Amino acid sequence: MEAVYVIYNLLLALALLASAPYWLVRLLRQGKYREGVWNRLGMLPPHLRSLAAAGKPVIWVHAVSVGEILAVAGLIEEMRKRFAGYAIAISTTTGTGYKLAGGRFGAENVFFFPLDLSFAVQRYMRLLRPKLVVLAETEFWPNFLRIARRSGAAVAVVNARISDRSYPRYRKFRSLLRVVLRSVDCFLAQTEEDARRLAGIGAEPGRIQIAGNLKFDAAAPAAKPEAGQLLARLQEISAGPIAVVGSTVEGEEQMLMATLRAILERHPRALVILAPRHKERFDAVAGLLGNFGIAFTRRSYPEWPRNVNSGSILLLDTIGELASIYGLAYVAFVGGSLVPRGGHNILEPAAFGIPILVGPHTENFRDIVQKFVVGGGVLVVRDQHELQSALLRLLADPVERKQLGERALGVLKANQGATGRTLAELEKLLAGRTN
C-alpha cells in the first residue's frame, strides 16, 4: 500500500519538474495562472485562518470549477441550514470558480485547493481539521484523500460520475486506484452506470450508493444584479422572438454563421443572443461576426443599451449572465455539441421551460440528455443544417415551442430529489465522526 504513494509522489515530482518551464511561462504571460499560486503551494490565506479560529468544526467542500460549484450550490445552501453548528469552507481550482463561489457563499469561506503535494495538503488539513470532506464528482487526488482520512475526517464523493472519456483511463490504473479509493467512506453516484463504473475502477461496492444528479435540483437562477439592466433592456426591445445560442466553443461559431443570418432574414425583428463558452475567445468570435458582415453589439461595451435592437445579434461577452438570459428565450441551442467537445448543461434552459436543441456530441452529459430524449424534452440535431431547419421551425411555431418546453420542465422536475438523499448520507457520516 505504501508503495503506491511512493510511486505516485515520485511520478508527480518528475512531472512537476518536467513541466516547470511551461508553467513558468504561463505564469508570466497570463494572469489567470497567477491567481492563488502561493495558496496552492501551501501558503494559507489569512481569511481562512480567521475561519478556523472562529471555533466551529469545519466541513470542507471541494468543487473544481464553475460547473461543479453550480452543481453543489444547492447542497451547500442546505448544509448551511441543516449543519448550522459547522463552518463550511469551500475550495476550488479555477479563478472563475473562485469568483463564483465567493459571490455565492462569501469570499471569507472560499480558497484555492492546494496542489496534491503532501506538505501543501497537510498545512490546510492541520488548520481546518475538518470533520467531513465533501468532493464533487471525481476528484481522486491520492495524497489529499490519504491525508484527509488520516486526519480523522469522513470523506464523501457526491454527484459522482465517471465520464466515457475518463473510464478507460481509470481502468488502466485500477490496481492503484483501488488503494487510493479506500480513503473514501461514501460514493454517491449520479446513475446506475456511474455506480458500476466506480466499482469497475476499484471503489468498494458496499460504499457506493445511487443518489441521483444534484444538477436537477438547481432552481432556475435569479438574475444577478449586474444582469438586471440587460434583462430589462431585452424585454423592452423584444418586438420579435429571442433565440439564445449558448456555450459555443471553438469551431462551432463558424458553423453557426449561416444559421444566425437565416434567423434574422426569416424573422427581421428577432434578437439572437450568442454566448461563447470561454472568455478568451470573445474577441475572436466578434471578429468572426464582423467577417461575415453580421450586425452585432457586444454586451461588455458601455454603449450596448443604445445599440442592441431587434433584428441583430447580441454577443454576450460576459461571465455569469447566460443562465438568467435563458429565461427570455423562445428557443435555446446549447453548444459544445455540434463539434466533439462533449456538450454543456441543458438544465439551465430546462428550468425555465424553454425548448432546447443540442448537437450529436453530448457525451459529458450523456445521462441527462438521455433522460430528456426519452421524455421528449430536447431535440437532438445531427449537424448545422438540421439545427437551422429546427430553429426556424420552432421560432415560427408557438404550439411546438410550448409543448417541447413543457416536456423539458417536466423531465427536470421528475428527476429532482438528489439533494435530500445526499444530505441524509452526509448526516450519517457526520454522526459517525461526532459520536
C-alpha positions as a Python dict, from the first residue, in 0.01 Angstrom:
ca = {
    (1, 'M'): (0, 0, 0),
    (2, 'E'): (276, 245, 90),
    (3, 'A'): (449, 162, -237),
    (4, 'V'): (154, 309, -431),
    (5, 'Y'): (209, 650, -271),
    (6, 'V'): (586, 634, -310),
    (7, 'I'): (545, 567, -682),
    (8, 'Y'): (277, 834, -717),
    (9, 'N'): (481, 1102, -542),
    (10, 'L'): (789, 1017, -744),
    (11, 'L'): (594, 1046, -1069),
    (12, 'L'): (429, 1367, -950),
    (13, 'A'): (766, 1522, -866),
    (14, 'L'): (906, 1426, -1206),
    (15, 'A'): (600, 1564, -1384),
    (16, 'L'): (621, 1894, -1197),
    (17, 'L'): (991, 1923, -1268),
    (18, 'A'): (950, 1847, -1638),
    (19, 'S'): (659, 2090, -1679),
    (20, 'A'): (807, 2371, -1468),
    (21, 'P'): (931, 2578, -1767),
    (22, 'Y'): (589, 2557, -1932),
    (23, 'W'): (405, 2672, -1618),
    (24, 'L'): (660, 2946, -1553),
    (25, 'V'): (591, 3093, -1898),
    (26, 'R'): (216, 3065, -1836),
    (27, 'L'): (252, 3241, -1501),
    (28, 'L'): (443, 3527, -1659),
    (29, 'R'): (217, 3569, -1961),
    (30, 'Q'): (-133, 3501, -1829),
    (31, 'G'): (-271, 3648, -1511),
    (32, 'K'): (-522, 3368, -1456),
    (33, 'Y'): (-237, 3126, -1383),
    (34, 'R'): (-101, 3356, -1112),
    (35, 'E'): (-426, 3359, -917),
    (36, 'G'): (-375, 3191, -583),
    (37, 'V'): (-45, 3031, -684),
    (38, 'W'): (107, 3064, -337),
    (39, 'N'): (-209, 2934, -173),
    (40, 'R'): (-194, 2629, -400),
    (41, 'L'): (160, 2568, -275),
    (42, 'G'): (51, 2567, 88),
    (43, 'M'): (66, 2933, 192),
    (44, 'L'): (-253, 2970, 393),
    (45, 'P'): (-472, 3275, 315),
    (46, 'P'): (-537, 3499, 620),
    (47, 'H'): (-915, 3480, 586),
    (48, 'L'): (-900, 3103, 619),
    (49, 'R'): (-709, 3137, 945),
    (50, 'S'): (-992, 3359, 1070),
    (51, 'L'): (-1249, 3098, 972),
    (52, 'A'): (-1055, 2826, 1156),
    (53, 'A'): (-1013, 3049, 1463),
    (54, 'A'): (-1389, 3101, 1493),
    (55, 'G'): (-1412, 2777, 1688),
    (56, 'K'): (-1676, 2592, 1483),
    (57, 'P'): (-1599, 2243, 1350),
    (58, 'V'): (-1539, 2253, 974),
    (59, 'I'): (-1686, 2081, 671),
    (60, 'W'): (-1457, 2112, 367),
    (61, 'V'): (-1635, 2109, 30),
    (62, 'H'): (-1427, 2094, -288),
    (63, 'A'): (-1570, 2176, -632),
    (64, 'V'): (-1322, 2214, -918),
    (65, 'S'): (-1475, 2488, -1129),
    (66, 'V'): (-1793, 2669, -1226),
    (67, 'G'): (-1986, 2360, -1336),
    (68, 'E'): (-1918, 2168, -1016),
    (69, 'I'): (-1989, 2472, -797),
    (70, 'L'): (-2325, 2523, -964),
    (71, 'A'): (-2399, 2153, -918),
    (72, 'V'): (-2335, 2157, -542),
    (73, 'A'): (-2455, 2512, -470),
    (74, 'G'): (-2799, 2396, -358),
    (75, 'L'): (-2643, 2123, -147),
    (76, 'I'): (-2413, 2373, 26),
    (77, 'E'): (-2707, 2603, 99),
    (78, 'E'): (-2899, 2315, 255),
    (79, 'M'): (-2591, 2204, 450),
    (80, 'R'): (-2567, 2552, 599),
    (81, 'K'): (-2922, 2512, 730),
    (82, 'R'): (-2902, 2153, 850),
    (83, 'F'): (-2546, 2171, 985),
    (84, 'A'): (-2573, 2519, 1133),
    (85, 'G'): (-2316, 2438, 1401),
    (86, 'Y'): (-2044, 2385, 1137),
    (87, 'A'): (-1836, 2626, 932),
    (88, 'I'): (-1835, 2530, 565),
    (89, 'A'): (-1508, 2601, 382),
    (90, 'I'): (-1523, 2577, 3),
    (91, 'S'): (-1222, 2516, -219),
    (92, 'T'): (-1200, 2541, -594),
    (93, 'T'): (-930, 2516, -859),
    (94, 'T'): (-1005, 2781, -1121),
    (95, 'G'): (-1021, 3159, -1100),
    (96, 'T'): (-1374, 3170, -1241),
    (97, 'G'): (-1481, 2907, -991),
    (98, 'Y'): (-1325, 3107, -708),
    (99, 'K'): (-1515, 3422, -807),
    (100, 'L'): (-1844, 3239, -842),
    (101, 'A'): (-1809, 3060, -510),
    (102, 'G'): (-1702, 3381, -335),
    (103, 'G'): (-2005, 3564, -471),
    (104, 'R'): (-2248, 3293, -362),
    (105, 'F'): (-2102, 3183, -30),
    (106, 'G'): (-1885, 3472, 85),
    (107, 'A'): (-1520, 3525, -11),
    (108, 'E'): (-1421, 3463, 352),
    (109, 'N'): (-1526, 3098, 313),
    (110, 'V'): (-1356, 3025, -21),
    (111, 'F'): (-997, 2933, -106),
    (112, 'F'): (-787, 2772, -378),
    (113, 'F'): (-742, 2396, -350),
    (114, 'P'): (-379, 2305, -280),
    (115, 'L'): (-171, 2107, -525),
    (116, 'D'): (-159, 1739, -436),
    (117, 'L'): (174, 1782, -258),
    (118, 'S'): (181, 1631, 89),
    (119, 'F'): (329, 1937, 260),
    (120, 'A'): (73, 2172, 99),
    (121, 'V'): (-226, 1950, 178),
    (122, 'Q'): (-111, 1893, 535),
    (123, 'R'): (-94, 2265, 608),
    (124, 'Y'): (-460, 2309, 513),
    (125, 'M'): (-566, 1993, 691),
    (126, 'R'): (-391, 2092, 1014),
    (127, 'L'): (-551, 2438, 1005),
    (128, 'L'): (-909, 2333, 923),
    (129, 'R'): (-920, 1991, 1093),
    (130, 'P'): (-1241, 1907, 902),
    (131, 'K'): (-1489, 1658, 1039),
    (132, 'L'): (-1616, 1593, 688),
    (133, 'V'): (-1463, 1637, 342),
    (134, 'V'): (-1707, 1653, 50),
    (135, 'L'): (-1570, 1620, -304),
    (136, 'A'): (-1782, 1698, -608),
    (137, 'E'): (-1793, 1448, -897),
    (138, 'T'): (-1450, 1286, -950),
    (139, 'E'): (-1164, 1442, -754),
    (140, 'F'): (-940, 1146, -672),
    (141, 'W'): (-617, 1311, -551),
    (142, 'P'): (-414, 1036, -376),
    (143, 'N'): (-224, 1249, -123),
    (144, 'F'): (-526, 1460, -40),
    (145, 'L'): (-753, 1159, 19),
    (146, 'R'): (-493, 979, 226),
    (147, 'I'): (-416, 1280, 446),
    (148, 'A'): (-785, 1362, 490),
    (149, 'R'): (-856, 1009, 606),
    (150, 'R'): (-557, 1004, 842),
    (151, 'S'): (-668, 1335, 992),
    (152, 'G'): (-987, 1169, 1110),
    (153, 'A'): (-1223, 1329, 859),
    (154, 'A'): (-1501, 1137, 691),
    (155, 'V'): (-1469, 1158, 313),
    (156, 'A'): (-1761, 1158, 68),
    (157, 'V'): (-1769, 1195, -310),
    (158, 'V'): (-2104, 1347, -410),
    (159, 'N'): (-2267, 1371, -750),
    (160, 'A'): (-2008, 1114, -854),
    (161, 'R'): (-1974, 1039, -1222),
    (162, 'I'): (-1721, 868, -1446),
    (163, 'S'): (-1727, 1005, -1800),
    (164, 'D'): (-1697, 798, -2116),
    (165, 'R'): (-1356, 952, -2178),
    (166, 'S'): (-1222, 901, -1825),
    (167, 'Y'): (-1340, 546, -1766),
    (168, 'P'): (-1090, 365, -1993),
    (169, 'R'): (-802, 565, -1844),
    (170, 'Y'): (-910, 491, -1489),
    (171, 'R'): (-945, 122, -1571),
    (172, 'K'): (-579, 105, -1670),
    (173, 'F'): (-482, 209, -1318),
    (174, 'R'): (-744, 10, -1132),
    (175, 'S'): (-497, -170, -907),
    (176, 'L'): (-354, 164, -792),
    (177, 'L'): (-690, 337, -766),
    (178, 'R'): (-827, 58, -551),
    (179, 'V'): (-575, 158, -284),
    (180, 'V'): (-645, 531, -321),
    (181, 'L'): (-1023, 493, -312),
    (182, 'R'): (-1013, 308, 21),
    (183, 'S'): (-982, 652, 179),
    (184, 'V'): (-1335, 741, 65),
    (185, 'D'): (-1616, 644, 303),
    (186, 'C'): (-1905, 702, 67),
    (187, 'F'): (-1959, 745, -308),
    (188, 'L'): (-2294, 897, -402),
    (189, 'A'): (-2327, 822, -772),
    (190, 'Q'): (-2548, 1003, -1020),
    (191, 'T'): (-2669, 690, -1203),
    (192, 'E'): (-2652, 312, -1201),
    (193, 'E'): (-2394, 331, -1480),
    (194, 'D'): (-2175, 563, -1273),
    (195, 'A'): (-2206, 326, -977),
    (196, 'R'): (-2099, 35, -1199),
    (197, 'R'): (-1803, 231, -1330),
    (198, 'L'): (-1694, 334, -980),
    (199, 'A'): (-1684, -32, -882),
    (200, 'G'): (-1503, -104, -1208),
    (201, 'I'): (-1216, 131, -1121),
    (202, 'G'): (-1169, -7, -771),
    (203, 'A'): (-1422, 152, -533),
    (204, 'E'): (-1567, -92, -281),
    (205, 'P'): (-1925, -173, -390),
    (206, 'G'): (-2050, -152, -32),
    (207, 'R'): (-1952, 214, -20),
    (208, 'I'): (-2138, 310, -339),
    (209, 'Q'): (-2495, 438, -343),
    (210, 'I'): (-2707, 598, -615),
    (211, 'A'): (-2832, 940, -504),
    (212, 'G'): (-2916, 1099, -839),
    (213, 'N'): (-2783, 1411, -1005),
    (214, 'L'): (-2770, 1726, -791),
    (215, 'K'): (-2790, 1944, -1102),
    (216, 'F'): (-3158, 1857, -1141),
    (217, 'D'): (-3229, 2023, -806),
    (218, 'A'): (-3082, 2357, -906),
    (219, 'A'): (-3371, 2603, -931),
    (220, 'A'): (-3398, 2846, -1220),
    (221, 'P'): (-3136, 3107, -1128),
    (222, 'A'): (-3239, 3453, -1021),
    (223, 'A'): (-3092, 3732, -1229),
    (224, 'K'): (-2768, 3866, -1088),
    (225, 'P'): (-2783, 4239, -1001),
    (226, 'E'): (-2545, 4326, -1284),
    (227, 'A'): (-2768, 4136, -1528),
    (228, 'G'): (-3078, 4331, -1429),
    (229, 'Q'): (-3016, 4613, -1677),
    (230, 'L'): (-2958, 4362, -1954),
    (231, 'L'): (-3280, 4171, -1886),
    (232, 'A'): (-3484, 4489, -1860),
    (233, 'R'): (-3344, 4624, -2187),
    (234, 'L'): (-3401, 4299, -2372),
    (235, 'Q'): (-3762, 4286, -2254),
    (236, 'E'): (-3807, 4643, -2378),
    (237, 'I'): (-3690, 4570, -2729),
    (238, 'S'): (-3824, 4217, -2774),
    (239, 'A'): (-4057, 4306, -3060),
    (240, 'G'): (-3977, 3967, -3212),
    (241, 'P'): (-3862, 3627, -3092),
    (242, 'I'): (-3543, 3584, -2889),
    (243, 'A'): (-3313, 3291, -2970),
    (244, 'V'): (-3024, 3206, -2737),
    (245, 'V'): (-2719, 3025, -2870),
    (246, 'G'): (-2524, 2943, -2557),
    (247, 'S'): (-2190, 2794, -2452),
    (248, 'T'): (-2047, 2771, -2803),
    (249, 'V'): (-1688, 2655, -2848),
    (250, 'E'): (-1407, 2691, -3097),
    (251, 'G'): (-1503, 2565, -3443),
    (252, 'E'): (-1872, 2586, -3366),
    (253, 'E'): (-1943, 2956, -3425),
    (254, 'Q'): (-1809, 2928, -3781),
    (255, 'M'): (-2065, 2655, -3844),
    (256, 'L'): (-2341, 2874, -3699),
    (257, 'M'): (-2292, 3191, -3904),
    (258, 'A'): (-2530, 3087, -4182),
    (259, 'T'): (-2790, 2990, -3921),
    (260, 'L'): (-2767, 3325, -3743),
    (261, 'R'): (-2809, 3508, -4073),
    (262, 'A'): (-3104, 3286, -4172),
    (263, 'I'): (-3286, 3359, -3845),
    (264, 'L'): (-3255, 3733, -3895),
    (265, 'E'): (-3363, 3709, -4258),
    (266, 'R'): (-3669, 3494, -4177),
    (267, 'H'): (-3752, 3693, -3861),
    (268, 'P'): (-3639, 4053, -3919),
    (269, 'R'): (-3745, 4158, -3568),
    (270, 'A'): (-3574, 3870, -3390),
    (271, 'L'): (-3288, 3909, -3146),
    (272, 'V'): (-3021, 3641, -3132),
    (273, 'I'): (-2801, 3620, -2821),
    (274, 'L'): (-2471, 3445, -2887),
    (275, 'A'): (-2274, 3341, -2577),
    (276, 'P'): (-1930, 3179, -2633),
    (277, 'R'): (-1823, 2944, -2356),
    (278, 'H'): (-1477, 3084, -2281),
    (279, 'K'): (-1391, 3450, -2224),
    (280, 'E'): (-1055, 3407, -2401),
    (281, 'R'): (-1248, 3368, -2728),
    (282, 'F'): (-1478, 3670, -2708),
    (283, 'D'): (-1262, 3883, -2938),
    (284, 'A'): (-1222, 3602, -3190),
    (285, 'V'): (-1598, 3549, -3210),
    (286, 'A'): (-1653, 3924, -3251),
    (287, 'G'): (-1405, 3918, -3538),
    (288, 'L'): (-1586, 3624, -3695),
    (289, 'L'): (-1920, 3806, -3685),
    (290, 'G'): (-1757, 4109, -3844),
    (291, 'N'): (-1600, 3900, -4119),
    (292, 'F'): (-1940, 3755, -4205),
    (293, 'G'): (-2094, 4102, -4218),
    (294, 'I'): (-2345, 4030, -3941),
    (295, 'A'): (-2450, 4333, -3735),
    (296, 'F'): (-2385, 4279, -3365),
    (297, 'T'): (-2337, 4454, -3033),
    (298, 'R'): (-2102, 4345, -2754),
    (299, 'R'): (-2260, 4325, -2409),
    (300, 'S'): (-1932, 4438, -2248),
    (301, 'Y'): (-1933, 4775, -2428),
    (302, 'P'): (-2075, 5065, -2222),
    (303, 'E'): (-2294, 5182, -2509),
    (304, 'W'): (-2465, 4842, -2558),
    (305, 'P'): (-2809, 4952, -2425),
    (306, 'R'): (-2840, 5205, -2707),
    (307, 'N'): (-2707, 4974, -2978),
    (308, 'V'): (-2888, 4648, -2916),
    (309, 'N'): (-3209, 4626, -3119),
    (310, 'S'): (-3440, 4372, -3272),
    (311, 'G'): (-3303, 4225, -3592),
    (312, 'S'): (-2947, 4193, -3464),
    (313, 'I'): (-2701, 3982, -3266),
    (314, 'L'): (-2605, 4048, -2906),
    (315, 'L'): (-2265, 3898, -2830),
    (316, 'L'): (-2283, 3805, -2462),
    (317, 'D'): (-1914, 3855, -2383),
    (318, 'T'): (-1960, 3846, -2007),
    (319, 'I'): (-1947, 3574, -1742),
    (320, 'G'): (-2239, 3465, -1524),
    (321, 'E'): (-2533, 3612, -1717),
    (322, 'L'): (-2623, 3334, -1960),
    (323, 'A'): (-2822, 3126, -1711),
    (324, 'S'): (-3070, 3405, -1640),
    (325, 'I'): (-3084, 3506, -2008),
    (326, 'Y'): (-3229, 3165, -2094),
    (327, 'G'): (-3547, 3278, -1919),
    (328, 'L'): (-3617, 3523, -2205),
    (329, 'A'): (-3558, 3277, -2486),
    (330, 'Y'): (-3821, 3147, -2725),
    (331, 'V'): (-3578, 2867, -2807),
    (332, 'A'): (-3223, 2777, -2699),
    (333, 'F'): (-2935, 2589, -2858),
    (334, 'V'): (-2678, 2460, -2607),
    (335, 'G'): (-2336, 2445, -2767),
    (336, 'G'): (-2024, 2237, -2740),
    (337, 'S'): (-2237, 1973, -2911),
    (338, 'L'): (-2205, 2034, -3286),
    (339, 'V'): (-1834, 1959, -3255),
    (340, 'P'): (-1689, 1672, -3048),
    (341, 'R'): (-1649, 1860, -2719),
    (342, 'G'): (-1899, 1664, -2510),
    (343, 'G'): (-2173, 1926, -2483),
    (344, 'H'): (-2282, 2151, -2197),
    (345, 'N'): (-2553, 2169, -1933),
    (346, 'I'): (-2909, 2177, -2071),
    (347, 'L'): (-3073, 2204, -1729),
    (348, 'E'): (-3050, 2584, -1713),
    (349, 'P'): (-3289, 2644, -2006),
    (350, 'A'): (-3500, 2346, -1897),
    (351, 'A'): (-3562, 2515, -1560),
    (352, 'F'): (-3742, 2794, -1749),
    (353, 'G'): (-3948, 2554, -1964),
    (354, 'I'): (-3760, 2659, -2276),
    (355, 'P'): (-3745, 2435, -2587),
    (356, 'I'): (-3388, 2307, -2619),
    (357, 'L'): (-3176, 2189, -2911),
    (358, 'V'): (-2836, 2019, -2898),
    (359, 'G'): (-2598, 1865, -3147),
    (360, 'P'): (-2490, 1499, -3158),
    (361, 'H'): (-2191, 1534, -2920),
    (362, 'T'): (-2327, 1532, -2565),
    (363, 'E'): (-2105, 1266, -2406),
    (364, 'N'): (-2025, 1478, -2098),
    (365, 'F'): (-2396, 1492, -2017),
    (366, 'R'): (-2496, 1158, -2160),
    (367, 'D'): (-2736, 1057, -1880),
    (368, 'I'): (-2903, 1396, -1853),
    (369, 'V'): (-2955, 1424, -2227),
    (370, 'Q'): (-3084, 1067, -2249),
    (371, 'K'): (-3349, 1138, -1987),
    (372, 'F'): (-3463, 1438, -2188),
    (373, 'V'): (-3461, 1240, -2513),
    (374, 'V'): (-3680, 970, -2356),
    (375, 'G'): (-3911, 1235, -2211),
    (376, 'G'): (-3933, 1428, -2537),
    (377, 'G'): (-3779, 1735, -2376),
    (378, 'V'): (-3490, 1802, -2616),
    (379, 'L'): (-3430, 1796, -2991),
    (380, 'V'): (-3101, 1639, -3098),
    (381, 'V'): (-2985, 1755, -3442),
    (382, 'R'): (-2716, 1587, -3650),
    (383, 'D'): (-2548, 1895, -3794),
    (384, 'Q'): (-2576, 2270, -3851),
    (385, 'H'): (-2821, 2221, -4138),
    (386, 'E'): (-3067, 2030, -3921),
    (387, 'L'): (-3012, 2287, -3646),
    (388, 'Q'): (-3100, 2575, -3878),
    (389, 'S'): (-3413, 2400, -4000),
    (390, 'A'): (-3527, 2315, -3646),
    (391, 'L'): (-3462, 2664, -3510),
    (392, 'L'): (-3656, 2830, -3792),
    (393, 'R'): (-3944, 2585, -3749),
    (394, 'L'): (-3966, 2639, -3372),
    (395, 'L'): (-3945, 3016, -3398),
    (396, 'A'): (-4245, 3005, -3633),
    (397, 'D'): (-4448, 2751, -3432),
    (398, 'P'): (-4558, 2862, -3083),
    (399, 'V'): (-4752, 2540, -3023),
    (400, 'E'): (-4450, 2314, -3077),
    (401, 'R'): (-4234, 2551, -2869),
    (402, 'K'): (-4479, 2533, -2579),
    (403, 'Q'): (-4506, 2154, -2591),
    (404, 'L'): (-4130, 2100, -2609),
    (405, 'G'): (-4064, 2347, -2327),
    (406, 'E'): (-4329, 2191, -2103),
    (407, 'R'): (-4182, 1845, -2157),
    (408, 'A'): (-3834, 1975, -2074),
    (409, 'L'): (-3957, 2123, -1746),
    (410, 'G'): (-4143, 1800, -1670),
    (411, 'V'): (-3830, 1588, -1714),
    (412, 'L'): (-3638, 1824, -1486),
    (413, 'K'): (-3895, 1804, -1208),
    (414, 'A'): (-3931, 1426, -1236),
    (415, 'N'): (-3560, 1378, -1165),
    (416, 'Q'): (-3524, 1604, -861),
    (417, 'G'): (-3454, 1489, -506),
    (418, 'A'): (-3080, 1415, -508),
    (419, 'T'): (-3007, 1692, -258),
    (420, 'G'): (-3223, 1536, 13),
    (421, 'R'): (-3076, 1191, -40),
    (422, 'T'): (-2722, 1329, -36),
    (423, 'L'): (-2783, 1530, 282),
    (424, 'A'): (-2915, 1222, 461),
    (425, 'E'): (-2595, 1028, 386),
    (426, 'L'): (-2369, 1317, 483),
    (427, 'E'): (-2556, 1348, 811),
    (428, 'K'): (-2484, 982, 885),
    (429, 'L'): (-2114, 1033, 816),
    (430, 'L'): (-2100, 1335, 1047),
    (431, 'A'): (-2282, 1148, 1320),
    (432, 'G'): (-2024, 872, 1295),
    (433, 'R'): (-1743, 1123, 1348),
    (434, 'T'): (-1904, 1303, 1643),
    (435, 'N'): (-2032, 1006, 1845),
}
